[in-house]
Amino acid sequence: MKPLAQLATVAVVGEAVLLASAWLLPLASEYRLVGDNISELALGRYGFVQTLAFLISGLAVIGLAYVIRQLTRGSRGSFLGSLLIGIYGLAGLVVGIFPTDRIDSKADVMTQSTTGWVHTMTAFVAYISVVVGMFVLTWTFGHHPRWRSLTVWSSLLAGAALALLFVQTQGSWVGLMQRLMITAISGWMILVALRARSIASEREVVSREDARANA
């Protein structure tokens, strides 16, 4: 399998790991599924699992951004969209290295430590970047023959992520709202990664056939 296809496969695994930790780790943690942020899981029992999930997902998304760029090169929006997705991946590494403070109320947001502020601001930039990137690449996919059939699902998931971004406030439902948004984002990543792997594999087959024909 070519490197691009391998990176796409890693992206699928990375996002699956992130989703699993976000939804299942609360079962073993003192932090709640509905009322607590995903990042707070890193502070609880088995917190290292959530930290690893952030790091794995971050690296995987950076790899996926590179794959998207290579497979859509020459199409409008390719560079900007890939860059924004890459920023989201880089942010995953940063939030894994700089853990959040415990946040139980809106007041706690304003009294965070320096590490907590780095985490919070990085997450904010990450969410804005990835949602914009999803829309930019949806437009790019619509103008690229091999990606065009992905446009409808890409649009729906990007729209869902944008809608959920607007309801990310501290409250009794904050954990659930964040998990739903992450699910929309990771679902988009997985869908795109699967298509990227297919396109990369097709290229490999064509390259082999051309090599045989010219031998």
ROZAPA-15209 format. One record per residue (C-alpha): residue in one letter; chain; x, y, z; residue number from 0. Coordinates in steps of 0.25 Angstrom, whole numbers, always signed. Example, Ala and Ser with C-alpha at 12.3 -4.5 7.8 and 13.67 -1.06 7.14 Angstrom:
2
<a A <+49 -18 +31> 0> <s A <+55 -4 +29> 1> 
//
This chain:
215
<m A <+0 +0 +0> 0> <k A <+5 +14 -4> 1> <p A <+9 +24 +7> 2> <l A <-3 +33 +4> 3> <a A <-12 +21 +6> 4> <q A <-5 +17 +19> 5> <l A <-7 +31 +24> 6> <a A <-21 +31 +21> 7> <t A <-23 +18 +28> 8> <v A <-16 +23 +41> 9> <a A <-25 +35 +40> 10> <v A <-37 +26 +41> 11> <v A <-31 +19 +53> 12> <g A <-27 +32 +60> 13> <e A <-41 +38 +59> 14> <a A <-48 +24 +64> 15> <v A <-38 +25 +76> 16> <l A <-43 +39 +79> 17> <l A <-57 +36 +78> 18> <a A <-56 +23 +86> 19> <s A <-49 +31 +97> 20> <a A <-59 +42 +97> 21> <w A <-71 +34 +98> 22> <l A <-66 +22 +106> 23> <l A <-56 +27 +116> 24> <p A <-66 +34 +124> 25> <l A <-71 +20 +128> 26> <a A <-58 +18 +136> 27> <s A <-56 +32 +140> 28> <e A <-62 +41 +150> 29> <y A <-65 +51 +139> 30> <r A <-79 +50 +133> 31> <l A <-82 +48 +119> 32> <v A <-93 +59 +118> 33> <g A <-88 +70 +127> 34> <d A <-73 +70 +126> 35> <n A <-64 +74 +115> 36> <i A <-56 +63 +107> 37> <s A <-43 +70 +112> 38> <e A <-46 +68 +126> 39> <l A <-45 +53 +124> 40> <a A <-30 +55 +124> 41> <l A <-31 +59 +139> 42> <g A <-38 +47 +144> 43> <r A <-36 +32 +145> 44> <y A <-29 +27 +133> 45> <g A <-26 +41 +128> 46> <f A <-14 +36 +121> 47> <v A <-24 +29 +111> 48> <q A <-30 +42 +107> 49> <t A <-17 +49 +106> 50> <l A <-12 +38 +97> 51> <a A <-25 +39 +89> 52> <f A <-22 +54 +87> 53> <l A <-8 +52 +82> 54> <i A <-11 +40 +73> 55> <s A <-23 +48 +67> 56> <g A <-14 +60 +65> 57> <l A <-3 +53 +57> 58> <a A <-13 +45 +49> 59> <v A <-20 +58 +45> 60> <i A <-7 +65 +41> 61> <g A <-5 +53 +32> 62> <l A <-18 +53 +26> 63> <a A <-17 +68 +23> 64> <y A <-4 +64 +15> 65> <v A <-12 +53 +8> 66> <i A <-23 +63 +4> 67> <r A <-14 +73 -1> 68> <q A <-6 +63 -10> 69> <l A <-19 +57 -15> 70> <t A <-26 +70 -18> 71> <r A <-14 +78 -23> 72> <g A <-17 +88 -34> 73> <s A <-32 +89 -29> 74> <r A <-36 +103 -23> 75> <g A <-37 +102 -8> 76> <s A <-28 +91 -7> 77> <f A <-16 +98 +0> 78> <l A <-25 +106 +9> 79> <g A <-34 +95 +13> 80> <s A <-23 +85 +16> 81> <l A <-15 +96 +24> 82> <l A <-28 +98 +33> 83> <i A <-29 +83 +35> 84> <g A <-14 +82 +38> 85> <i A <-16 +93 +49> 86> <y A <-27 +85 +55> 87> <g A <-17 +73 +56> 88> <l A <-6 +82 +62> 89> <a A <-16 +87 +72> 90> <g A <-19 +72 +76> 91> <l A <-4 +71 +80> 92> <v A <-4 +84 +87> 93> <v A <-17 +81 +96> 94> <g A <-11 +67 +99> 95> <i A <+2 +74 +104> 96> <f A <-5 +85 +111> 97> <p A <-17 +79 +119> 98> <t A <-29 +87 +123> 99> <d A <-32 +92 +137> 100> <r A <-44 +86 +144> 101> <i A <-56 +95 +140> 102> <d A <-69 +93 +148> 103> <s A <-75 +107 +144> 104> <k A <-74 +119 +135> 105> <a A <-66 +126 +146> 106> <d A <-55 +115 +145> 107> <v A <-53 +119 +131> 108> <m A <-48 +132 +135> 109> <t A <-39 +128 +146> 110> <q A <-31 +117 +138> 111> <s A <-16 +115 +140> 112> <t A <-6 +118 +128> 113> <t A <-7 +104 +124> 114> <g A <-22 +104 +124> 115> <w A <-22 +116 +116> 116> <v A <-13 +110 +105> 117> <h A <-22 +98 +105> 118> <t A <-35 +107 +104> 119> <m A <-30 +116 +93> 120> <t A <-24 +105 +85> 121> <a A <-37 +97 +85> 122> <f A <-44 +110 +81> 123> <v A <-35 +112 +69> 124> <a A <-36 +97 +66> 125> <y A <-51 +97 +65> 126> <i A <-52 +110 +56> 127> <s A <-41 +105 +47> 128> <v A <-46 +91 +45> 129> <v A <-61 +95 +42> 130> <v A <-56 +106 +32> 131> <g A <-47 +95 +26> 132> <m A <-58 +85 +25> 133> <f A <-66 +96 +17> 134> <v A <-54 +100 +8> 135> <l A <-51 +85 +5> 136> <t A <-66 +82 +2> 137> <w A <-65 +93 -9> 138> <t A <-52 +87 -14> 139> <f A <-58 +73 -14> 140> <g A <-69 +78 -23> 141> <h A <-60 +83 -33> 142> <h A <-51 +70 -34> 143> <p A <-57 +58 -41> 144> <r A <-51 +47 -32> 145> <w A <-57 +54 -19> 146> <r A <-70 +60 -25> 147> <s A <-79 +49 -20> 148> <l A <-74 +52 -5> 149> <t A <-80 +66 -6> 150> <v A <-93 +63 +0> 151> <w A <-89 +56 +12> 152> <s A <-77 +66 +14> 153> <s A <-87 +77 +14> 154> <l A <-96 +71 +24> 155> <l A <-85 +68 +34> 156> <a A <-79 +82 +32> 157> <g A <-93 +88 +34> 158> <a A <-95 +79 +47> 159> <a A <-81 +83 +52> 160> <l A <-84 +98 +50> 161> <a A <-98 +97 +57> 162> <l A <-92 +90 +69> 163> <l A <-81 +100 +70> 164> <f A <-91 +111 +73> 165> <v A <-96 +103 +85> 166> <q A <-83 +100 +92> 167> <t A <-85 +108 +105> 168> <q A <-83 +104 +119> 169> <g A <-95 +97 +125> 170> <s A <-102 +84 +129> 171> <w A <-101 +79 +114> 172> <v A <-87 +84 +111> 173> <g A <-81 +70 +110> 174> <l A <-92 +64 +101> 175> <m A <-91 +76 +92> 176> <q A <-76 +75 +90> 177> <r A <-77 +60 +88> 178> <l A <-87 +62 +77> 179> <m A <-78 +73 +70> 180> <i A <-66 +64 +71> 181> <t A <-74 +53 +65> 182> <a A <-78 +61 +53> 183> <i A <-64 +66 +51> 184> <s A <-58 +52 +53> 185> <g A <-68 +46 +44> 186> <w A <-64 +56 +33> 187> <m A <-50 +52 +35> 188> <i A <-52 +37 +34> 189> <l A <-61 +39 +22> 190> <v A <-51 +47 +15> 191> <a A <-39 +38 +19> 192> <l A <-47 +26 +14> 193> <r A <-49 +33 +0> 194> <a A <-34 +37 +0> 195> <r A <-30 +23 +3> 196> <s A <-38 +18 -9> 197> <i A <-33 +29 -18> 198> <a A <-18 +27 -14> 199> <s A <-20 +12 -16> 200> <e A <-26 +14 -30> 201> <r A <-14 +22 -34> 202> <e A <-5 +11 -29> 203> <v A <-12 +1 -38> 204> <v A <-11 +11 -50> 205> <s A <+4 +13 -48> 206> <r A <+6 -2 -48> 207> <e A <-1 -4 -60> 208> <d A <+6 +8 -67> 209> <a A <+19 +2 -62> 210> <r A <+16 -12 -68> 211> <a A <+11 -6 -81> 212> <n A <+24 +2 -83> 213> <a A <+33 -10 -79> 214> 
//
